[in-house]
């Protein structure tokens, strides 16, 4: 099966497509051509409207990509009706032109025939029966969904570390994490290791697949579902949401259904004292396997 993968150089987008192709490769012999987006959006749109097709050496069976930058290039690359174009995540334009859109279910209330919905985000499944005494803390940063309160987050990290003795705590930040927080995390917490992704490269998956406990800030949706797709317990830090939107509703659903545990601040009755509590996840929930559902749908729809 010939695959043309359009990439926008965003790690979160590429990891989702990578997970799908890895899973698809379990049953199909894949030949993958990778293409990066170089042209600005206006030029791609102009060429698409004029029906100017790019040069290509062969006709792929599937064109796939994630992210708004890939939308027009993928559609422009299709020159044969047998080629199927798949968007991972909801495209911003020309939805009806795609043969299949696989998207988070919070993106669609009314579901068109060419859409398949999954929960959260697509992630590689990591099952490991021999977990190690590792606690993983993954911190996002400034975002439009939750307030990033550095003092409150540091206090939660210290609270978590105090609860679990004998656990080696490793912190990963993100490119959105403020520098001020990066400076504080090593000084104000007793963590074993801090991995600053802006300076060092250590694969998060190396730790994700063997950590007993994983604590993630709720703004990091992709990371939450990568964690839920791996062995071990997942927990969410407490962050205030100034307004309700589809992301905050998704996080509320994760907590309500106890897919993940979560930290929660409460007032002691008849006092002004705040206490922190840890709500456990339902350990009877299976590890998330959304990527397997997506691949099954692709094979079902486009079976030769």
Secondary structure as a PSIPRED ss2 file (coil, helix, strand):
# PSIPRED VFORMAT (PSIPRED V4.0)

   1 X C   1.000  0.000  0.000
   2 X E   0.000  0.000  1.000
   3 X E   0.000  0.000  1.000
   4 X E   0.000  0.000  1.000
   5 X E   0.000  0.000  1.000
   6 X E   0.000  0.000  1.000
   7 X E   0.000  0.000  1.000
   8 X C   1.000  0.000  0.000
   9 X C   1.000  0.000  0.000
  10 X C   1.000  0.000  0.000
  11 X H   0.000  1.000  0.000
  12 X H   0.000  1.000  0.000
  13 X H   0.000  1.000  0.000
  14 X H   0.000  1.000  0.000
  15 X H   0.000  1.000  0.000
  16 X H   0.000  1.000  0.000
  17 X H   0.000  1.000  0.000
  18 X H   0.000  1.000  0.000
  19 X H   0.000  1.000  0.000
  20 X H   0.000  1.000  0.000
  21 X H   0.000  1.000  0.000
  22 X H   0.000  1.000  0.000
  23 X H   0.000  1.000  0.000
  24 X H   0.000  1.000  0.000
  25 X C   1.000  0.000  0.000
  26 X C   1.000  0.000  0.000
  27 X C   1.000  0.000  0.000
  28 X C   1.000  0.000  0.000
  29 X C   1.000  0.000  0.000
  30 X C   1.000  0.000  0.000
  31 X E   0.000  0.000  1.000
  32 X E   0.000  0.000  1.000
  33 X E   0.000  0.000  1.000
  34 X E   0.000  0.000  1.000
  35 X E   0.000  0.000  1.000
  36 X E   0.000  0.000  1.000
  37 X C   1.000  0.000  0.000
  38 X C   1.000  0.000  0.000
  39 X C   1.000  0.000  0.000
  40 X C   1.000  0.000  0.000
  41 X H   0.000  1.000  0.000
  42 X H   0.000  1.000  0.000
  43 X H   0.000  1.000  0.000
  44 X H   0.000  1.000  0.000
  45 X H   0.000  1.000  0.000
  46 X H   0.000  1.000  0.000
  47 X H   0.000  1.000  0.000
  48 X H   0.000  1.000  0.000
  49 X H   0.000  1.000  0.000
  50 X C   1.000  0.000  0.000
  51 X C   1.000  0.000  0.000
  52 X C   1.000  0.000  0.000
  53 X C   1.000  0.000  0.000
  54 X C   1.000  0.000  0.000
  55 X C   1.000  0.000  0.000
  56 X C   1.000  0.000  0.000
  57 X C   1.000  0.000  0.000
  58 X C   1.000  0.000  0.000
  59 X C   1.000  0.000  0.000
  60 X C   1.000  0.000  0.000
  61 X C   1.000  0.000  0.000
  62 X E   0.000  0.000  1.000
  63 X E   0.000  0.000  1.000
  64 X E   0.000  0.000  1.000
  65 X E   0.000  0.000  1.000
  66 X E   0.000  0.000  1.000
  67 X C   1.000  0.000  0.000
  68 X C   1.000  0.000  0.000
  69 X C   1.000  0.000  0.000
  70 X H   0.000  1.000  0.000
  71 X H   0.000  1.000  0.000
  72 X H   0.000  1.000  0.000
  73 X H   0.000  1.000  0.000
  74 X H   0.000  1.000  0.000
  75 X H   0.000  1.000  0.000
  76 X H   0.000  1.000  0.000
  77 X H   0.000  1.000  0.000
  78 X C   1.000  0.000  0.000
  79 X C   1.000  0.000  0.000
  80 X C   1.000  0.000  0.000
  81 X C   1.000  0.000  0.000
  82 X C   1.000  0.000  0.000
  83 X C   1.000  0.000  0.000
  84 X E   0.000  0.000  1.000
  85 X E   0.000  0.000  1.000
  86 X E   0.000  0.000  1.000
  87 X E   0.000  0.000  1.000
  88 X E   0.000  0.000  1.000
  89 X C   1.000  0.000  0.000
  90 X C   1.000  0.000  0.000
  91 X C   1.000  0.000  0.000
  92 X C   1.000  0.000  0.000
  93 X C   1.000  0.000  0.000
  94 X C   1.000  0.000  0.000
  95 X H   0.000  1.000  0.000
  96 X H   0.000  1.000  0.000
  97 X H   0.000  1.000  0.000
  98 X C   1.000  0.000  0.000
  99 X C   1.000  0.000  0.000
 100 X E   0.000  0.000  1.000
 101 X E   0.000  0.000  1.000
 102 X E   0.000  0.000  1.000
 103 X E   0.000  0.000  1.000
 104 X E   0.000  0.000  1.000
 105 X H   0.000  1.000  0.000
 106 X H   0.000  1.000  0.000
 107 X H   0.000  1.000  0.000
 108 X C   1.000  0.000  0.000
 109 X C   1.000  0.000  0.000
 110 X C   1.000  0.000  0.000
 111 X C   1.000  0.000  0.000
 112 X C   1.000  0.000  0.000
 113 X C   1.000  0.000  0.000
 114 X C   1.000  0.000  0.000
 115 X E   0.000  0.000  1.000
 116 X E   0.000  0.000  1.000
 117 X E   0.000  0.000  1.000
 118 X E   0.000  0.000  1.000
 119 X C   1.000  0.000  0.000
 120 X C   1.000  0.000  0.000
 121 X C   1.000  0.000  0.000
 122 X C   1.000  0.000  0.000
 123 X C   1.000  0.000  0.000
 124 X C   1.000  0.000  0.000
 125 X C   1.000  0.000  0.000
 126 X E   0.000  0.000  1.000
 127 X C   1.000  0.000  0.000
 128 X C   1.000  0.000  0.000
 129 X C   1.000  0.000  0.000
 130 X C   1.000  0.000  0.000
 131 X C   1.000  0.000  0.000
 132 X E   0.000  0.000  1.000
 133 X E   0.000  0.000  1.000
 134 X E   0.000  0.000  1.000
 135 X E   0.000  0.000  1.000
 136 X E   0.000  0.000  1.000
 137 X E   0.000  0.000  1.000
 138 X E   0.000  0.000  1.000
 139 X C   1.000  0.000  0.000
 140 X C   1.000  0.000  0.000
 141 X C   1.000  0.000  0.000
 142 X C   1.000  0.000  0.000
 143 X C   1.000  0.000  0.000
 144 X C   1.000  0.000  0.000
 145 X C   1.000  0.000  0.000
 146 X C   1.000  0.000  0.000
 147 X C   1.000  0.000  0.000
 148 X C   1.000  0.000  0.000
 149 X C   1.000  0.000  0.000
 150 X H   0.000  1.000  0.000
 151 X H   0.000  1.000  0.000
 152 X H   0.000  1.000  0.000
 153 X H   0.000  1.000  0.000
 154 X H   0.000  1.000  0.000
 155 X H   0.000  1.000  0.000
 156 X H   0.000  1.000  0.000
 157 X H   0.000  1.000  0.000
 158 X H   0.000  1.000  0.000
 159 X H   0.000  1.000  0.000
 160 X H   0.000  1.000  0.000
 161 X H   0.000  1.000  0.000
 162 X H   0.000  1.000  0.000
 163 X H   0.000  1.000  0.000
 164 X C   1.000  0.000  0.000
 165 X C   1.000  0.000  0.000
 166 X C   1.000  0.000  0.000
 167 X C   1.000  0.000  0.000
 168 X E   0.000  0.000  1.000
 169 X E   0.000  0.000  1.000
 170 X E   0.000  0.000  1.000
 171 X E   0.000  0.000  1.000
 172 X E   0.000  0.000  1.000
 173 X C   1.000  0.000  0.000
 174 X C   1.000  0.000  0.000
 175 X C   1.000  0.000  0.000
 176 X C   1.000  0.000  0.000
 177 X C   1.000  0.000  0.000
 178 X C   1.000  0.000  0.000
 179 X H   0.000  1.000  0.000
 180 X H   0.000  1.000  0.000
 181 X H   0.000  1.000  0.000
 182 X H   0.000  1.000  0.000
 183 X H   0.000  1.000  0.000
 184 X H   0.000  1.000  0.000
 185 X H   0.000  1.000  0.000
 186 X H   0.000  1.000  0.000
 187 X H   0.000  1.000  0.000
 188 X C   1.000  0.000  0.000
 189 X C   1.000  0.000  0.000
 190 X C   1.000  0.000  0.000
 191 X C   1.000  0.000  0.000
 192 X C   1.000  0.000  0.000
 193 X E   0.000  0.000  1.000
 194 X E   0.000  0.000  1.000
 195 X E   0.000  0.000  1.000
 196 X C   1.000  0.000  0.000
 197 X C   1.000  0.000  0.000
 198 X C   1.000  0.000  0.000
 199 X C   1.000  0.000  0.000
 200 X C   1.000  0.000  0.000
 201 X C   1.000  0.000  0.000
 202 X C   1.000  0.000  0.000
 203 X C   1.000  0.000  0.000
 204 X H   0.000  1.000  0.000
 205 X H   0.000  1.000  0.000
 206 X H   0.000  1.000  0.000
 207 X H   0.000  1.000  0.000
 208 X H   0.000  1.000  0.000
 209 X C   1.000  0.000  0.000
 210 X C   1.000  0.000  0.000
 211 X E   0.000  0.000  1.000
 212 X E   0.000  0.000  1.000
 213 X E   0.000  0.000  1.000
 214 X E   0.000  0.000  1.000
 215 X E   0.000  0.000  1.000
 216 X E   0.000  0.000  1.000
 217 X C   1.000  0.000  0.000
 218 X C   1.000  0.000  0.000
 219 X C   1.000  0.000  0.000
 220 X C   1.000  0.000  0.000
 221 X H   0.000  1.000  0.000
 222 X H   0.000  1.000  0.000
 223 X H   0.000  1.000  0.000
 224 X H   0.000  1.000  0.000
 225 X H   0.000  1.000  0.000
 226 X H   0.000  1.000  0.000
 227 X H   0.000  1.000  0.000
 228 X H   0.000  1.000  0.000
 229 X C   1.000  0.000  0.000
 230 X E   0.000  0.000  1.000
 231 X C   1.000  0.000  0.000
 232 X C   1.000  0.000  0.000
 233 X E   0.000  0.000  1.000
 234 X E   0.000  0.000  1.000
 235 X E   0.000  0.000  1.000
 236 X E   0.000  0.000  1.000
 237 X C   1.000  0.000  0.000
 238 X C   1.000  0.000  0.000
 239 X C   1.000  0.000  0.000
 240 X C   1.000  0.000  0.000
 241 X C   1.000  0.000  0.000
 242 X C   1.000  0.000  0.000
 243 X C   1.000  0.000  0.000
 244 X C   1.000  0.000  0.000
 245 X C   1.000  0.000  0.000
 246 X H   0.000  1.000  0.000
 247 X H   0.000  1.000  0.000
 248 X H   0.000  1.000  0.000
 249 X H   0.000  1.000  0.000
 250 X H   0.000  1.000  0.000
 251 X H   0.000  1.000  0.000
 252 X H   0.000  1.000  0.000
 253 X H   0.000  1.000  0.000
 254 X H   0.000  1.000  0.000
 255 X H   0.000  1.000  0.000
 256 X H   0.000  1.000  0.000
 257 X C   1.000  0.000  0.000
 258 X C   1.000  0.000  0.000
 259 X C   1.000  0.000  0.000
 260 X C   1.000  0.000  0.000
 261 X E   0.000  0.000  1.000
 262 X E   0.000  0.000  1.000
 263 X E   0.000  0.000  1.000
 264 X E   0.000  0.000  1.000
 265 X E   0.000  0.000  1.000
 266 X E   0.000  0.000  1.000
 267 X E   0.000  0.000  1.000
 268 X C   1.000  0.000  0.000
 269 X C   1.000  0.000  0.000
 270 X C   1.000  0.000  0.000
 271 X C   1.000  0.000  0.000
 272 X C   1.000  0.000  0.000
 273 X C   1.000  0.000  0.000
 274 X E   0.000  0.000  1.000
 275 X E   0.000  0.000  1.000
 276 X E   0.000  0.000  1.000
 277 X E   0.000  0.000  1.000
 278 X E   0.000  0.000  1.000
 279 X E   0.000  0.000  1.000
 280 X C   1.000  0.000  0.000
 281 X C   1.000  0.000  0.000
 282 X C   1.000  0.000  0.000
 283 X C   1.000  0.000  0.000
 284 X C   1.000  0.000  0.000
 285 X C   1.000  0.000  0.000
 286 X C   1.000  0.000  0.000
 287 X C   1.000  0.000  0.000
 288 X C   1.000  0.000  0.000
 289 X C   1.000  0.000  0.000
 290 X H   0.000  1.000  0.000
 291 X H   0.000  1.000  0.000
 292 X H   0.000  1.000  0.000
 293 X H   0.000  1.000  0.000
 294 X H   0.000  1.000  0.000
 295 X H   0.000  1.000  0.000
 296 X H   0.000  1.000  0.000
 297 X H   0.000  1.000  0.000
 298 X H   0.000  1.000  0.000
 299 X H   0.000  1.000  0.000
 300 X H   0.000  1.000  0.000
 301 X H   0.000  1.000  0.000
 302 X C   1.000  0.000  0.000
 303 X C   1.000  0.000  0.000
 304 X C   1.000  0.000  0.000
